[in-house]
Amino acid sequence: MDSCVFCAIAGGAAPAALVYEDNHVVAFLDIRPLARGHLLVVPRTHSERLEDLDPAHGASMFKAGQRLARALARSDLATDGANLVVNDGRAAFQTVFHTHLHIIPRWNGDRFRLGVGVLRRKHRAPESTAAAIRAGLDRLSTEENL
């Protein structure tokens, strides 16, 4: 994709503060970091959303993300943890439409509030929700077998 900034970065045609690269992914500092050391891991092959992402490329993306989160803890940034986040689609706050994994460094006592309101949630109609998801998996299996 000629107009995709992440494809340009992965191809070396656009600047970025690279921290890691291999045959499948590149990782670089986010230009609008939520915390010092906020990284993005981007598959070299373009996919707009998870729907389009080859599962092997997704596995490479997460493998690199896990390694980078471990490296952050051992770096001079001395993180206490990390949030690994994929925003999939506009409704999930995706702004660059090339699948990517955010690695957001965390420290005990930091004031960043990613999970506000998440801790006290309760299931509403868990059986019907689970049934709807299982039906979606069945439809997906049918699509994949066509």
PASEBA-1860 file (N, C-alpha, C; in nm, 3 decimals):
! residues 146
1> MDSCVFCA> 0.084/-0.119/0.000/0.000/0.000/0.000/0.087/0.123/0.000 ~ 0.076/0.203/-0.104/0.159/0.323/-0.118/0.125/0.430/-0.016 ~ -0.002/0.440/0.026/-0.042/0.548/0.115/-0.037/0.510/0.263 ~ 0.007/0.391/0.295/0.008/0.345/0.434/0.141/0.382/0.500 ~ 0.133/0.466/0.603/0.254/0.511/0.670/0.328/0.394/0.736 ~ 0.256/0.297/0.789/0.323/0.184/0.852/0.392/0.095/0.749 ~ 0.334/0.082/0.630/0.402/0.010/0.522/0.529/0.084/0.483 ~ 0.521/0.218/0.478/0.639/0.298/0.444/0.748/0.282/0.549
9> IAGGAAPA> 0.710/0.281/0.676/0.809/0.261/0.782/0.869/0.122/0.771 ~ 0.785/0.021/0.753/0.833/-0.118/0.743/0.927/-0.135/0.623 ~ 0.902/-0.059/0.517/0.984/-0.067/0.397/1.105/0.025/0.399 ~ 1.121/0.102/0.505/1.235/0.191/0.516/1.221/0.323/0.442 ~ 1.100/0.352/0.393/1.078/0.475/0.316/1.029/0.592/0.401 ~ 0.996/0.567/0.527/0.951/0.673/0.617/1.030/0.661/0.748 ~ 1.057/0.775/0.812/1.138/0.770/0.934/1.059/0.717/1.053 ~ 1.132/0.653/1.141/1.077/0.605/1.268/1.194/0.570/1.358
17> ALVYEDNH> 1.171/0.575/1.488/1.272/0.533/1.585/1.257/0.382/1.604 ~ 1.322/0.306/1.516/1.313/0.160/1.518/1.383/0.104/1.641 ~ 1.322/0.003/1.701/1.385/-0.066/1.812/1.404/-0.215/1.784 ~ 1.329/-0.269/1.687/1.338/-0.411/1.656/1.284/-0.434/1.516 ~ 1.345/-0.530/1.447/1.289/-0.575/1.320/1.337/-0.715/1.291 ~ 1.252/-0.790/1.222/1.289/-0.921/1.171/1.220/-0.937/1.036 ~ 1.214/-1.057/0.984/1.156/-1.078/0.851/1.006/-1.053/0.846 ~ 0.939/-1.054/0.963/0.793/-1.047/0.966/0.736/-0.918/1.022
25> VVAFLDIR> 0.808/-0.853/1.114/0.756/-0.735/1.182/0.865/-0.629/1.200 ~ 0.820/-0.507/1.224/0.907/-0.400/1.270/0.843/-0.340/1.394 ~ 0.926/-0.288/1.485/0.876/-0.223/1.606/0.946/-0.090/1.620 ~ 0.869/0.012/1.657/0.922/0.147/1.667/0.843/0.224/1.772 ~ 0.900/0.337/1.814/0.833/0.422/1.912/0.710/0.487/1.850 ~ 0.601/0.491/1.925/0.479/0.560/1.883/0.507/0.710/1.881 ~ 0.460/0.780/1.777/0.486/0.925/1.770/0.397/1.004/1.866 ~ 0.292/0.941/1.919/0.208/1.003/2.022/0.200/0.911/2.142
33> PLARGHLL> 0.310/0.899/2.215/0.316/0.798/2.321/0.224/0.829/2.439 ~ 0.167/0.723/2.493/0.088/0.732/2.616/0.178/0.723/2.738 ~ 0.300/0.674/2.718/0.400/0.663/2.824/0.537/0.656/2.756 ~ 0.641/0.690/2.829/0.775/0.681/2.774/0.805/0.536/2.738 ~ 0.848/0.513/2.615/0.877/0.378/2.568/0.760/0.310/2.498 ~ 0.648/0.380/2.477/0.531/0.324/2.407/0.574/0.283/2.267 ~ 0.556/0.156/2.236/0.600/0.098/2.109/0.483/0.050/2.025 ~ 0.506/0.041/1.895/0.413/-0.023/1.803/0.486/-0.136/1.735
41> VVPRTHSE> 0.421/-0.251/1.724/0.473/-0.364/1.647/0.382/-0.379/1.527 ~ 0.444/-0.376/1.408/0.369/-0.371/1.283/0.412/-0.487/1.193 ~ 0.319/-0.568/1.145/0.356/-0.670/1.047/0.406/-0.603/0.918 ~ 0.505/-0.661/0.855/0.556/-0.606/0.729/0.452/-0.617/0.618 ~ 0.366/-0.718/0.625/0.262/-0.737/0.526/0.139/-0.656/0.567 ~ 0.086/-0.576/0.474/-0.028/-0.490/0.507/-0.155/-0.571/0.532 ~ -0.224/-0.534/0.638/-0.361/-0.578/0.665/-0.425/-0.462/0.741 ~ -0.545/-0.426/0.701/-0.611/-0.313/0.766/-0.659/-0.347/0.906
49> RLEDLDPA> -0.713/-0.468/0.923/-0.773/-0.506/1.049/-0.739/-0.651/1.081 ~ -0.774/-0.694/1.200/-0.750/-0.833/1.238/-0.814/-0.930/1.140 ~ -0.929/-0.892/1.088/-1.000/-0.974/0.989/-0.911/-1.009/0.871 ~ -0.822/-0.917/0.833/-0.736/-0.933/0.716/-0.599/-0.991/0.749 ~ -0.566/-1.003/0.875/-0.432/-1.041/0.918/-0.411/-1.192/0.908 ~ -0.306/-1.232/0.840/-0.269/-1.373/0.835/-0.235/-1.417/0.978 ~ -0.292/-1.527/1.026/-0.266/-1.569/1.164/-0.117/-1.587/1.195 ~ -0.038/-1.630/1.099/0.106/-1.646/1.122/0.171/-1.509/1.146
57> HGASMFKA> 0.125/-1.406/1.074/0.178/-1.272/1.095/0.133/-1.218/1.232 ~ 0.011/-1.251/1.271/-0.036/-1.211/1.404/0.046/-1.277/1.514 ~ 0.081/-1.403/1.494/0.164/-1.473/1.592/0.301/-1.408/1.601 ~ 0.358/-1.369/1.486/0.488/-1.301/1.487/0.478/-1.166/1.557 ~ 0.368/-1.096/1.535/0.347/-0.966/1.597/0.341/-0.981/1.749 ~ 0.265/-1.078/1.797/0.252/-1.095/1.942/0.381/-1.149/2.003 ~ 0.451/-1.238/1.932/0.578/-1.290/1.983/0.678/-1.176/2.002 ~ 0.685/-1.086/1.904/0.774/-0.970/1.916/0.727/-0.879/2.029
65> GQRLARAL> 0.596/-0.861/2.043/0.542/-0.778/2.150/0.577/-0.832/2.287 ~ 0.567/-0.962/2.304/0.601/-1.023/2.432/0.749/-1.002/2.463 ~ 0.834/-1.022/2.363/0.979/-1.004/2.383/1.011/-0.859/2.417 ~ 0.947/-0.765/2.348/0.972/-0.624/2.373/0.923/-0.582/2.512 ~ 0.810/-0.636/2.556/0.762/-0.606/2.692/0.862/-0.656/2.795 ~ 0.919/-0.771/2.771/1.022/-0.825/2.862/1.146/-0.737/2.858 ~ 1.182/-0.690/2.738/1.300/-0.603/2.724/1.280/-0.470/2.796 ~ 1.158/-0.416/2.791/1.130/-0.291/2.862/1.155/-0.306/3.012
73> ARSDLATD> 1.117/-0.420/3.067/1.138/-0.443/3.210/1.286/-0.450/3.246 ~ 1.367/-0.492/3.150/1.510/-0.506/3.175/1.588/-0.383/3.130 ~ 1.521/-0.289/3.069/1.587/-0.168/3.020/1.605/-0.067/3.134 ~ 1.667/0.045/3.103/1.679/0.152/3.202/1.544/0.214/3.235 ~ 1.441/0.186/3.155/1.307/0.234/3.188/1.248/0.155/3.305 ~ 1.299/0.035/3.328/1.261/-0.048/3.443/1.110/-0.054/3.466 ~ 1.038/-0.097/3.363/0.892/-0.106/3.374/0.851/-0.215/3.472 ~ 0.733/-0.198/3.529/0.676/-0.298/3.618/0.575/-0.386/3.546
81> GANLVVND> 0.539/-0.348/3.425/0.442/-0.423/3.346/0.420/-0.355/3.213 ~ 0.325/-0.406/3.136/0.292/-0.347/3.006/0.150/-0.386/2.969 ~ 0.085/-0.297/2.897/-0.042/-0.330/2.832/-0.009/-0.358/2.686 ~ -0.054/-0.471/2.635/-0.043/-0.503/2.492/-0.184/-0.490/2.436 ~ -0.201/-0.399/2.340/-0.334/-0.361/2.294/-0.339/-0.357/2.142 ~ -0.444/-0.415/2.084/-0.474/-0.401/1.942/-0.608/-0.330/1.933 ~ -0.609/-0.214/1.869/-0.734/-0.142/1.843/-0.780/-0.186/1.704 ~ -0.888/-0.260/1.697/-0.934/-0.319/1.571/-1.059/-0.249/1.521
89> GRAAFQTV> -1.040/-0.156/1.430/-1.152/-0.083/1.370/-1.173/0.053/1.435 ~ -1.241/0.139/1.361/-1.267/0.275/1.406/-1.340/0.277/1.541 ~ -1.434/0.186/1.561/-1.510/0.181/1.686/-1.420/0.150/1.805 ~ -1.305/0.086/1.779/-1.210/0.051/1.885/-1.092/0.148/1.888 ~ -1.111/0.265/1.828/-1.012/0.374/1.831/-0.891/0.350/1.741 ~ -0.903/0.261/1.641/-0.794/0.245/1.545/-0.790/0.369/1.457 ~ -0.671/0.429/1.444/-0.658/0.550/1.361/-0.568/0.529/1.242 ~ -0.477/0.434/1.249/-0.395/0.397/1.133/-0.441/0.258/1.092
97> FHTHLHII> -0.489/0.245/0.970/-0.552/0.121/0.927/-0.451/0.025/0.865 ~ -0.358/-0.014/0.949/-0.261/-0.122/0.926/-0.253/-0.189/1.063 ~ -0.290/-0.314/1.071/-0.293/-0.384/1.199/-0.164/-0.360/1.276 ~ -0.175/-0.329/1.403/-0.055/-0.307/1.485/-0.086/-0.332/1.632 ~ 0.020/-0.365/1.704/0.013/-0.396/1.845/0.081/-0.284/1.923 ~ 0.008/-0.224/2.016/0.065/-0.124/2.106/0.128/-0.196/2.225 ~ 0.247/-0.155/2.263/0.308/-0.200/2.388/0.323/-0.075/2.473 ~ 0.240/-0.065/2.575/0.236/0.054/2.659/0.303/0.021/2.792
105> PRWNGDRF> 0.420/0.080/2.817/0.490/0.052/2.943/0.410/0.101/3.062 ~ 0.420/0.026/3.173/0.348/0.060/3.295/0.443/0.052/3.413 ~ 0.418/0.137/3.513/0.493/0.138/3.638/0.394/0.138/3.753 ~ 0.429/0.070/3.859/0.344/0.073/3.978/0.321/0.218/4.018 ~ 0.195/0.254/4.041/0.162/0.389/4.084/0.147/0.489/3.971 ~ 0.166/0.448/3.844/0.148/0.546/3.735/0.001/0.589/3.730 ~ -0.026/0.699/3.666/-0.161/0.754/3.667/-0.238/0.725/3.538 ~ -0.179/0.648/3.449/-0.246/0.613/3.324/-0.362/0.520/3.353
113> RLGVGVLR> -0.480/0.545/3.297/-0.602/0.474/3.332/-0.664/0.403/3.212 ~ -0.599/0.304/3.160/-0.651/0.229/3.046/-0.779/0.152/3.081 ~ -0.784/0.093/3.199/-0.894/0.004/3.234/-1.001/0.063/3.321 ~ -1.022/0.195/3.318/-1.123/0.257/3.404/-1.260/0.196/3.374 ~ -1.327/0.154/3.475/-1.460/0.098/3.459/-1.462/-0.049/3.421 ~ -1.347/-0.109/3.402/-1.342/-0.248/3.359/-1.350/-0.344/3.476 ~ -1.297/-0.308/3.588/-1.280/-0.401/3.699/-1.411/-0.446/3.763 ~ -1.514/-0.365/3.761/-1.637/-0.399/3.833/-1.752/-0.438/3.740
121> RKHRAPES> -1.723/-0.480/3.624/-1.829/-0.518/3.529/-1.883/-0.656/3.561 ~ -2.012/-0.676/3.529/-2.075/-0.807/3.546/-2.135/-0.849/3.413 ~ -2.139/-0.981/3.392/-2.201/-1.034/3.271/-2.351/-1.010/3.275 ~ -2.403/-0.975/3.159/-2.548/-0.968/3.142/-2.584/-1.076/3.043 ~ -2.667/-1.166/3.082/-2.710/-1.277/2.998/-2.590/-1.354/2.941 ~ -2.507/-1.411/3.028/-2.386/-1.476/2.980/-2.411/-1.594/2.886 ~ -2.516/-1.671/2.910/-2.541/-1.788/2.823/-2.580/-1.745/2.682 ~ -2.665/-1.643/2.669/-2.705/-1.600/2.534/-2.588/-1.531/2.463
129> TAAAIRAG> -2.504/-1.462/2.540/-2.385/-1.399/2.481/-2.289/-1.507/2.431 ~ -2.264/-1.608/2.514/-2.176/-1.718/2.473/-2.234/-1.791/2.352 ~ -2.366/-1.811/2.350/-2.430/-1.878/2.236/-2.414/-1.796/2.108 ~ -2.426/-1.664/2.118/-2.409/-1.578/2.001/-2.266/-1.588/1.946 ~ -2.169/-1.594/2.035/-2.029/-1.605/1.992/-2.003/-1.742/1.930 ~ -2.058/-1.848/1.990/-2.042/-1.982/1.932/-2.106/-1.987/1.793 ~ -2.220/-1.922/1.775/-2.283/-1.917/1.643/-2.193/-1.844/1.543 ~ -2.128/-1.737/1.588/-2.033/-1.667/1.502/-1.916/-1.755/1.463
137> LDRLSTEE> -1.867/-1.836/1.557/-1.760/-1.930/1.524/-1.806/-2.033/1.422 ~ -1.930/-2.080/1.435/-1.985/-2.174/1.337/-1.993/-2.110/1.200 ~ -2.041/-1.985/1.193/-2.049/-1.915/1.063/-1.909/-1.895/1.003 ~ -1.812/-1.861/1.089/-1.675/-1.843/1.043/-1.620/-1.974/0.987 ~ -1.646/-2.085/1.055/-1.601/-2.217/1.006/-1.663/-2.247/0.871 ~ -1.791/-2.214/0.854/-1.858/-2.237/0.726/-1.792/-2.154/0.616 ~ -1.762/-2.026/0.644/-1.694/-1.939/0.547/-1.558/-1.996/0.509 ~ -1.485/-2.044/0.608/-1.350/-2.094/0.584/-1.350/-2.223/0.503
145> NL> -1.461/-2.299/0.509/-1.467/-2.426/0.437/-1.527/-2.412/0.297 ~ -1.566/-2.293/0.258/-1.622/-2.273/0.123/-1.516/-2.275/0.017
END
